[in-house]
Amino acid sequence: MPERLSCDVAIVGGGLSGALIALALKKRRPDISLRLIESTARIGGNHIWSFFSGDIAQDDRWLIAPLISYGWTGYDVHFPAHSRGLKQNYYSIESERLDTVVRATLAPHELITQAHVLGASARAVVLGEGERIEAKGVIDCRGAGDLGLLDCGWQKFVGMEFDLADAHDLARPIVMDAQVEQIDGYRFVYCLPFAATRMFIEDTYYSDTPDIDRAALRGRIEAYARARGWGWDRVLRAEAGALPVVMSGDFEAYWKSGGNRIAKAGMRGGLFHPLTGYSLPDAVRSAALVARQSDLSGTALHDLLHGLARQTWKARGFYRMLTKMLFRASEPEARYRILERFYRLDAGLIARFYAGEATLLDQGRVLTGKPPVPIGRAIEAILGTKR
């Protein structure tokens, strides 16, 4: 069989999750052959992914470190009645960097871009024109499954990177600026100072719908920049997205909706934070786990990643309950109060929360004290979360 058409592992989808699995396998299993199959011309699309240092286990940092484009020693948050600086390190990865590293790591025949995938099974991928790639195991990383099987809200955003006319005044990121007008749910602005005259600004909403009015959000971002005194010469890039945040659902049905008995990772496998929608920490964990696996057959990969996803879903019931409180126990324009109260808590608790590792003591601390939502609606939201 021609070299392109057979391999040990085929990864469908060259987004963050698929790319990380490919990089992990090339690093830890250089003896195997693989194919990374992407429908567009570039790995990673047009994105910026950010994470806290505590999101990644020490043993897994070898995988993510070569991809980091920017890093800061701390970040700030701002709310109408509370501002705070936190010391935890914060990092960002640009999709351009991910694309560069993947192309430098994989052999030319191992990367297949602009490929139209007609179908995928546990041991084969069928491309347009009938080309078939046979593999011992296939991992599907092509975005979300059937989100209709989950009870979701949305974290949606538009981001713009500016080439500023003059140097800005930020020493580190503003992860949440909720001092802006509250529109369409909980709204905050997110700022990443990439260089003295480069600033990435994102307008973000915890909304009931995934609909994005790009023109309106771009206008609000430009108004925010002007209010900060940041004039600009040009916009370097822009991105938009809507991430699901999950309140409840049928995990097994969702897993099967992405393809029965085929290994899945990333959004397709339900491996994302229920309250933030972010998938980077889970993508790193998944890739490191696959790289440690001795049996890379389709069945073994399915069982491995299904087990990880099922265990993760079960462990994050607390986060789904909080998501339900955010969306169901407060009026949209008052959702910011929940985050404002959260950011008054211990810094270690905040770090563990975002890493998906909140302890039972942390969970109790989050729920104790005067709730920032009506107590009756809070109880109703909590009791309504049974899965």
Secondary structure by P-SEA (a helix, b strand, c coil): ccccccccbbbccccaaaaaaaaaaaaccccbbbbbbbccccccccbbbbbcccccccccccccccccccccccbbbbccccccccccccccccaaaaaaaaaacccccccccccccccccccccccccbbbbbccbbbbccccccccccccccccbbbbbbbccccccccccccccccccccccccbbbbbbccccbbbbbbbbbccccccaaaaaaaaaaaaaaaaccccccccccccbbbbbbccccaaaaaaaacccccccccccccccccccccaaaaaaaaaaaaacccccaaaaaaaaaaaaaaaaaacaaaaaaaaaaccccccccaaaaaaaaaaccaaaaaaaaaccccaaaaaaaacccccccaaaaaaaaaaccc
